[in-house]
Amino acid sequence: MMTPRSPKETVSIWNYKPWWCQPWSISLTGVGLIGGSWLGFHRLWLTGLVTVPVLVWMGYFLLIYPKLFRQMVESESPTE
C-alpha cells in the first residue's frame, strides 16, 4: 500500500524498477541494437526492420508506461 503524497511530490515508476530497467539502460540498449544492426550488416532495409520495433519498444517504456503509471497512482490517491 502506498502512502499518501503531497501534491508537489511526483511519483515515478523508475523508483520501483531495477537498474536494468531504467531510462538510461532502455535508451542504451535501443541505440546499441540499432547501431549494432547497421555496423554488423550495413543494410538500410535490415536496420529499418530492427529500428521500427525497437523505437516502438523504447517509446512505450520511456513515454507511455510512466505516464500511465503516474495517472494510475494519481487516480488512487485521495484528493485534498
TISE-133420 format. One line per 5 residues: number of its first residue (from 1); their letters; for each residue x, y, z of N, C-alpha, C, O. Coordinates in steps of 0.2 Angstrom, whole numbers. Atoms other than C-alpha are relative to their C-alpha. Example, Ala and Ser with C-alpha at 12.3 -4.5 7.8 and 13.67 -1.06 7.14 Angstrom:
2
1> AS> 4:-6:0:62:-22:39:4:6:0:9:5:3; -4:-6:-1:68:-5:36:-4:5:3:-1:11:4
This chain:
80
1> MMTPR> 4:-6:0:0:0:0:4:6:0:9:7:4; -4:-6:1:7:17:-5:-3:5:5:-9:5:7; 2:-5:-4:7:31:7:-2:6:-3:0:8:-9; 3:-6:4:-2:47:3:6:5:-1:11:6:3; -5:-4:2:9:60:-6:-3:7:0:-9:8:-1
6> SPKET> 2:-7:1:9:79:-6:-1:1:-7:2:-2:-12; 1:-1:7:3:87:-22:7:2:-4:7:1:-10; -6:-2:3:21:94:-25:5:-6:-2:9:-6:-6; -5:6:1:29:76:-24:-3:-4:-6:-8:-6:-6; 2:4:6:29:67:-41:2:-7:2:7:-9:5
11> VSIWN> -1:7:0:28:49:-42:3:-3:-6:1:-1:-12; -4:2:5:40:40:-53:0:-8:0:2:-11:5; 0:7:1:39:22:-60:7:-2:1:9:-8:3; -7:2:0:58:22:-60:3:-1:7:8:-4:7; -2:1:-7:59:22:-41:-1:-7:1:2:-10:6
16> YKPWW> 2:7:-1:52:4:-42:3:-5:-5:2:-11:-4; -3:5:5:62:-3:-56:7:-1:1:11:3:4; -7:2:-1:79:-12:-55:4:4:-5:2:7:-10; -4:-4:4:94:-5:-63:0:-1:-8:1:3:-12; 0:2:8:92:-14:-80:-6:2:-3:-7:1:-9
21> CQPWS> 6:-3:3:75:-6:-82:-1:7:1:-6:9:3; 0:-7:-1:80:12:-80:0:3:-7:2:0:-12; 0:-3:7:78:25:-94:7:0:-3:7:-1:-10; -7:1:3:97:25:-97:1:-7:-3:4:-7:-8; -2:7:2:98:6:-99:-5:-1:-6:-3:-5:-11
26> ISLTG> 5:1:6:82:6:-111:3:4:-6:3:1:-11; -3:-4:5:90:20:-121:6:-3:-3:7:-4:-9; -6:3:2:107:12:-122:-1:-6:-4:2:-7:-9; 1:7:4:100:-5:-127:-3:2:-7:-1:-2:-11; 3:-2:6:89:3:-140:5:2:-5:5:0:-11
31> VGLIG> -5:-3:5:103:13:-148:5:-5:-2:8:-5:-7; -5:6:1:115:-2:-146:-3:-5:-5:1:-7:-10; 3:5:5:103:-13:-156:0:3:-7:1:0:-12; 1:-3:7:100:-1:-170:7:1:-3:8:0:-8; -7:-1:2:119:4:-171:3:-6:-2:7:-7:-7
36> GSWLG> -3:6:1:124:-14:-170:-3:-3:-6:1:-6:-10; 3:2:6:112:-18:-184:4:3:-6:5:-1:-11; -3:-4:6:120:-5:-195:7:-2:-1:9:-3:-6; -7:2:0:138:-9:-190:1:-7:-3:6:-9:-6; -1:7:1:135:-28:-192:-2:-1:-8:1:-6:-11
41> FHRLW> 3:2:7:125:-28:-209:1:5:-5:1:3:-11; 0:-6:4:127:-11:-217:-5:-1:-6:-4:0:-12; 6:1:5:110:-14:-225:-6:5:3:-8:3:9; 5:-5:-3:97:1:-223:-6:-4:1:-9:-2:6; 7:4:-1:82:-11:-225:0:-4:6:-5:-4:9
46> LTGLV> 0:5:-6:88:-23:-212:0:5:7:-3:3:12; 0:-5:-6:92:-8:-200:-7:3:1:-9:4:7; 7:-3:-1:75:-1:-203:-5:-6:3:-9:-4:7; 4:5:-3:67:-18:-199:2:-1:8:-3:-3:12; -2:1:-7:77:-18:-182:-3:7:3:-5:7:9
51> TVPVL> 2:-7:-3:73:1:-179:-7:1:2:-8:3:7; 7:-1:-2:54:1:-180:-2:-3:6:-5:0:10; 2:3:-7:51:-12:-166:4:3:6:1:3:11; -4:-3:-5:65:-5:-156:-3:7:2:-3:8:8; 3:-7:-1:58:13:-157:-7:-1:3:-8:3:8
56> VWMGY> 6:1:-3:41:7:-153:1:-3:7:-3:0:12; -2:3:-6:48:-3:-138:2:6:5:0:7:10; -3:-5:-4:58:12:-132:-6:5:2:-6:8:7; 5:-5:0:43:24:-135:-5:-2:6:-7:2:10; 5:3:-5:31:13:-124:3:1:7:0:4:11
61> FLLIY> -3:0:-6:43:11:-110:3:6:3:4:7:9; -2:-6:-3:50:28:-109:-5:6:0:-4:11:4; 5:-6:0:35:39:-113:-7:-2:2:-10:1:7; 7:2:-1:18:29:-112:0:-3:7:-5:-1:11; 1:4:-7:21:17:-97:1:5:6:-3:4:10
66> PKLFR> 0:-5:-6:27:31:-85:-6:4:1:-8:6:6; 6:-4:-1:13:42:-89:-6:-4:2:-10:-1:6; 6:4:-2:0:28:-87:1:-2:8:-4:-2:11; -1:2:-7:8:23:-70:-1:6:4:-5:6:9; 1:-6:-4:8:41:-64:-8:2:0:-11:4:5
71> QMVES> 7:-1:0:-11:43:-69:-3:-5:4:-8:-3:8; 3:5:-5:-15:27:-60:1:1:7:-4:1:11; -2:-2:-7:-6:32:-44:-4:6:2:-7:7:7; 4:-6:-2:-15:49:-45:-7:-1:1:-11:2:5; 7:2:0:-32:41:-48:-1:-3:7:-7:-3:9
76> ESPTE> 1:4:-7:-29:30:-32:1:4:6:-2:2:11; -2:-4:-6:-23:44:-21:-6:4:2:-10:7:-3; 6:-5:-2:-36:54:-11:1:7:-2:7:9:-1; -1:-7:1:-39:71:-16:-1:5:6:-4:3:11; 0:-4:-6:-36:85:-4:-4:6:-1:-5:11:3
